[in-house]
Amino acid sequence: MSFGQGGPHGPGGSYDSATPDWGAMADLTAARNRRRKWMLIGGGALATAVVATVVAVGVVNSGGTERDPQGLPTPEALPSEPEQPEPPFSEVSPPPPPDPRDFISDAEKDTAPLNAKTLFPGDKITMSSRSYAQGSTDNATNCAAAASGRLSPALTGNGCDQVIRATYSRDGVAVTVGVAVFGTEKQAQQAKEQANGNIQSLPGGGVPAFCRSTACRLTTNSVGRYTYFTVAGYTSGQDVTSADTRARQAGKDVADYTFNSIVNRGEAQASEAATAQAG
């Protein structure tokens, strides 16, 4: 570098025109940095505007459906599922099953075969491990002939159709059960309420005559259109006392068996009617 006249500082000792102006350069650098900052800010704003424009265009093009950041429709914007048709149901309720009691309470419905063999099948009965051998059986359409003089009015006065009898025995004790058959349940109940005396015992089939002139155990009951009676005593001819348990148990066992047989008759007819109804 060459210096002018008067030494390195020239006249008055100041720098010459070749010396850099450091203050001006600093100002220039600061101004340039400010321009760059504003350009970056402006560019970011422009990019945001462009993105917003693209999203808006996407919304318009997609029919206005809102979407989440992954591009999926938001739950509020999902289309609702179409209503499913409810399965059709019949307004007609199925008829109730037949009541077994209806069949044993009215002669017009109680049409199954009725005799000693249908009520008392088999040659013995067993109740709670106690077995009784069957003796004689019979069907009497003359109801008075199957009953004592005191019982006959209750049977004939209420329209008794027939009396079905069966005798059972076990260890010297014999029981005759007589089932009086009526047209309706009401008639059977009235016969039970008016009953006095006993059914005639039925000997035969290995069982001698019993309870003809001796004290015996008597029972009376009814179910549906049937009133049934039992007379229980000893084949030896001895009287049945109030403290006796053997004759009493035998009479109860045969009465319970008779009740079950009549109820089973109603259930069988009800089941047959239900099957026909379903078909």
C-alpha positions as CSV (number, residue, x, y, z in Angstrom):
1,M,0.0,0.0,0.0
2,S,1.4,3.4,-0.9
3,F,1.1,6.4,1.5
4,G,0.6,10.0,0.4
5,Q,2.8,12.9,1.2
6,G,3.5,13.8,4.8
7,G,3.9,10.2,6.2
8,P,1.5,7.5,6.8
9,H,-1.3,9.7,8.2
10,G,-1.1,12.5,5.6
11,P,-2.0,16.1,6.4
12,G,-3.5,16.6,9.8
13,G,-2.8,13.0,10.9
14,S,-6.1,11.4,9.6
15,Y,-6.7,8.1,7.6
16,D,-6.8,8.4,3.8
17,S,-9.6,7.3,1.6
18,A,-8.3,3.7,1.3
19,T,-9.0,2.9,5.0
20,P,-12.3,0.9,5.5
21,D,-15.3,2.5,7.2
22,W,-16.0,-0.1,9.9
23,G,-19.2,1.6,11.3
24,A,-20.8,1.8,7.9
25,M,-20.0,-1.9,7.2
26,A,-21.6,-2.8,10.6
27,D,-24.8,-0.9,9.7
28,L,-24.9,-2.5,6.3
29,T,-24.6,-6.0,7.8
30,A,-27.4,-5.3,10.3
31,A,-29.7,-4.1,7.6
32,R,-29.0,-7.2,5.5
33,N,-29.8,-9.5,8.5
34,R,-33.1,-7.7,9.1
35,R,-34.1,-8.2,5.4
36,R,-33.3,-11.9,5.7
37,K,-35.4,-12.3,8.9
38,W,-38.4,-10.6,7.3
39,M,-38.0,-12.7,4.2
40,L,-38.1,-15.9,6.4
41,I,-41.1,-14.7,8.2
42,G,-42.9,-13.7,5.0
43,G,-42.0,-17.0,3.5
44,G,-43.5,-19.0,6.5
45,A,-46.7,-17.0,6.3
46,L,-46.9,-17.7,2.6
47,A,-46.4,-21.4,3.2
48,T,-49.1,-21.5,5.8
49,A,-51.5,-19.7,3.5
50,V,-50.7,-22.2,0.8
51,V,-51.4,-25.2,3.1
52,A,-54.7,-23.6,4.2
53,T,-55.7,-23.1,0.6
54,V,-54.9,-26.7,-0.2
55,V,-56.9,-28.0,2.8
56,A,-59.8,-25.8,1.9
57,V,-59.7,-27.1,-1.7
58,G,-59.6,-30.7,-0.3
59,V,-62.7,-30.0,1.8
60,V,-64.6,-28.6,-1.2
61,N,-63.5,-31.4,-3.4
62,S,-64.5,-34.0,-0.9
63,G,-68.1,-32.7,-0.5
64,G,-67.5,-30.8,2.7
65,T,-66.7,-33.9,4.9
66,E,-64.5,-33.0,7.9
67,R,-61.3,-35.0,8.3
68,D,-58.8,-35.5,11.1
69,P,-55.0,-34.9,10.7
70,Q,-54.6,-38.4,9.2
71,G,-57.1,-37.6,6.5
72,L,-59.9,-39.8,8.0
73,P,-63.4,-38.4,8.5
74,T,-64.1,-37.3,12.0
75,P,-66.7,-39.3,14.1
76,E,-69.2,-36.4,13.8
77,A,-69.0,-36.4,10.1
78,L,-69.4,-40.2,9.6
79,P,-72.6,-41.1,7.8
80,S,-75.2,-42.8,10.1
81,E,-75.9,-46.5,9.5
82,P,-79.2,-47.1,7.8
83,E,-82.0,-48.3,10.1
84,Q,-82.3,-52.1,10.0
85,P,-85.9,-53.5,9.5
86,E,-87.2,-55.2,12.7
87,P,-88.0,-58.9,12.3
88,P,-91.7,-59.4,11.8
89,F,-93.6,-61.0,14.7
90,S,-97.0,-62.6,14.6
91,E,-99.6,-60.7,16.6
92,V,-101.5,-64.0,17.2
93,S,-100.4,-65.7,20.4
94,P,-100.3,-69.5,20.4
95,P,-103.1,-71.1,22.4
96,P,-102.4,-72.2,25.9
97,P,-101.7,-75.9,26.4
98,P,-104.8,-78.0,27.4
99,D,-105.4,-78.4,31.1
100,P,-105.6,-82.0,32.1
101,R,-108.2,-81.2,34.8
102,D,-110.6,-80.1,32.0
103,F,-110.6,-83.6,30.6
104,I,-111.5,-85.4,33.8
105,S,-114.1,-82.8,34.8
106,D,-116.6,-83.1,32.0
107,A,-117.9,-86.2,30.3
108,E,-118.0,-84.4,26.9
109,K,-114.2,-84.0,27.0
110,D,-113.3,-87.2,28.9
111,T,-113.8,-89.6,26.0
112,A,-110.9,-92.1,26.5
113,P,-111.9,-95.7,27.2
114,L,-113.0,-96.1,30.8
115,N,-113.3,-99.4,32.6
116,A,-111.5,-101.4,35.3
117,K,-108.6,-102.3,33.0
118,T,-107.9,-98.7,32.1
119,L,-108.1,-97.4,35.7
120,F,-106.5,-100.4,37.3
121,P,-104.1,-102.1,34.8
122,G,-101.7,-104.8,35.9
123,D,-102.0,-107.5,38.6
124,K,-100.5,-105.5,41.4
125,I,-99.7,-102.0,42.6
126,T,-96.7,-100.7,44.6
127,M,-96.8,-97.7,46.8
128,S,-93.6,-96.7,48.7
129,S,-92.2,-100.3,48.4
130,R,-95.5,-101.8,49.7
131,S,-96.9,-104.1,47.1
132,Y,-100.6,-105.2,46.9
133,A,-101.8,-108.0,44.7
134,Q,-105.0,-107.4,42.7
135,G,-108.0,-109.6,43.3
136,S,-111.3,-109.1,41.5
137,T,-112.5,-106.1,39.4
138,D,-115.9,-105.2,38.0
139,N,-117.9,-102.4,36.3
140,A,-121.4,-101.8,37.6
141,T,-123.8,-99.6,35.7
142,N,-126.3,-100.0,38.5
143,C,-124.5,-97.7,41.0
144,A,-126.8,-98.6,43.9
145,A,-125.9,-102.3,43.6
146,A,-122.2,-101.5,44.3
147,A,-122.9,-99.5,47.4
148,S,-124.4,-99.9,50.9
149,G,-127.9,-98.8,51.5
150,R,-126.8,-95.6,53.1
151,L,-124.4,-94.6,50.3
152,S,-126.7,-95.4,47.4
153,P,-128.8,-92.2,47.6
154,A,-125.7,-90.0,47.2
155,L,-124.8,-91.8,44.1
156,T,-128.1,-92.2,42.3
157,G,-129.3,-88.8,43.4
158,N,-126.4,-87.0,41.6
159,G,-126.7,-89.0,38.4
160,C,-124.0,-91.7,38.9
161,D,-123.2,-93.4,35.5
162,Q,-121.3,-96.4,36.8
163,V,-119.1,-97.7,39.6
164,I,-115.8,-99.3,38.8
165,R,-114.3,-101.5,41.6
166,A,-111.0,-103.3,42.3
167,T,-109.8,-105.2,45.3
168,Y,-106.2,-105.4,46.5
169,S,-104.7,-107.4,49.4
170,R,-101.4,-107.7,51.4
171,D,-100.5,-109.7,54.4
172,G,-104.1,-110.4,55.5
173,V,-105.4,-106.9,54.8
174,A,-107.8,-106.3,51.9
175,V,-109.0,-103.1,50.3
176,T,-111.8,-102.5,47.8
177,V,-111.9,-99.2,46.0
178,G,-115.0,-98.1,44.2
179,V,-114.9,-95.2,41.6
180,A,-118.3,-93.6,41.0
181,V,-118.4,-91.8,37.7
182,F,-120.6,-88.7,37.1
183,G,-121.2,-86.4,34.2
184,T,-119.6,-83.3,35.8
185,E,-117.3,-82.2,38.5
186,K,-120.1,-80.5,40.4
187,Q,-122.1,-83.8,40.6
188,A,-119.1,-85.7,41.9
189,Q,-118.4,-83.0,44.6
190,Q,-122.1,-83.1,45.7
191,A,-121.9,-86.9,46.0
192,K,-118.8,-86.7,48.1
193,E,-120.5,-84.1,50.5
194,Q,-123.6,-86.3,50.8
195,A,-121.8,-89.6,51.1
196,N,-122.7,-91.8,54.1
197,G,-122.0,-95.5,54.5
198,N,-119.5,-97.3,52.3
199,I,-118.8,-99.0,49.0
200,Q,-119.5,-102.8,49.0
201,S,-116.3,-104.8,49.3
202,L,-115.6,-107.1,46.4
203,P,-114.2,-110.6,47.2
204,G,-112.7,-113.0,44.7
205,G,-109.4,-113.6,43.0
206,G,-108.0,-115.2,46.1
207,V,-109.6,-112.7,48.5
208,P,-112.4,-114.0,50.8
209,A,-115.4,-111.9,51.8
210,F,-114.4,-109.1,54.2
211,C,-115.9,-106.0,55.8
212,R,-119.5,-107.3,55.6
213,S,-120.3,-107.5,59.3
214,T,-117.2,-106.1,60.9
215,A,-115.8,-102.6,61.6
216,C,-113.5,-101.4,58.7
217,R,-111.6,-98.4,57.7
218,L,-113.5,-96.1,55.2
219,T,-112.4,-93.1,53.1
220,T,-114.1,-90.8,50.6
221,N,-112.6,-88.3,48.1
222,S,-113.2,-86.9,44.7
223,V,-111.2,-85.5,41.7
224,G,-112.8,-84.1,38.6
225,R,-116.0,-86.0,37.8
226,Y,-114.9,-89.0,39.9
227,T,-115.8,-89.7,43.5
228,Y,-113.9,-92.7,44.9
229,F,-114.4,-94.7,48.1
230,T,-112.3,-97.3,49.9
231,V,-113.2,-99.9,52.5
232,A,-110.2,-101.7,54.2
233,G,-110.2,-104.5,56.7
234,Y,-108.9,-107.9,57.7
235,T,-109.6,-111.1,55.7
236,S,-109.7,-112.9,59.1
237,G,-112.8,-111.1,60.1
238,Q,-111.4,-109.1,63.0
239,D,-112.5,-105.5,63.5
240,V,-110.4,-102.5,62.6
241,T,-109.9,-100.4,65.7
242,S,-109.1,-96.7,65.9
243,A,-105.5,-97.5,66.9
244,D,-105.0,-99.8,63.9
245,T,-102.3,-98.7,61.4
246,R,-102.1,-101.6,58.9
247,A,-105.7,-101.3,57.5
248,R,-105.4,-97.5,57.6
249,Q,-102.1,-97.6,55.6
250,A,-103.5,-100.0,53.1
251,G,-106.6,-97.9,52.5
252,K,-104.5,-94.8,52.0
253,D,-102.1,-96.5,49.6
254,V,-105.0,-97.8,47.4
255,A,-106.8,-94.4,47.5
256,D,-103.5,-92.6,46.5
257,Y,-103.0,-95.0,43.6
258,T,-106.6,-94.4,42.4
259,F,-106.1,-90.6,42.6
260,N,-102.9,-90.9,40.5
261,S,-104.6,-93.1,38.0
262,I,-107.4,-90.6,37.4
263,V,-105.0,-87.7,37.1
264,N,-102.8,-89.7,34.7
265,R,-106.0,-90.2,32.6
266,G,-106.4,-86.5,32.3
267,E,-102.8,-85.8,31.5
268,A,-102.8,-88.5,28.7
269,Q,-105.8,-86.9,27.0
270,A,-104.4,-83.4,27.4
271,S,-101.1,-84.5,25.8
272,E,-102.9,-86.1,22.9
273,A,-104.9,-82.9,22.4
274,A,-101.8,-80.7,22.5
275,T,-100.1,-82.9,19.8
276,A,-103.2,-82.6,17.6
277,Q,-103.3,-78.9,18.2
278,A,-99.6,-78.5,17.2
279,G,-100.1,-80.5,14.0
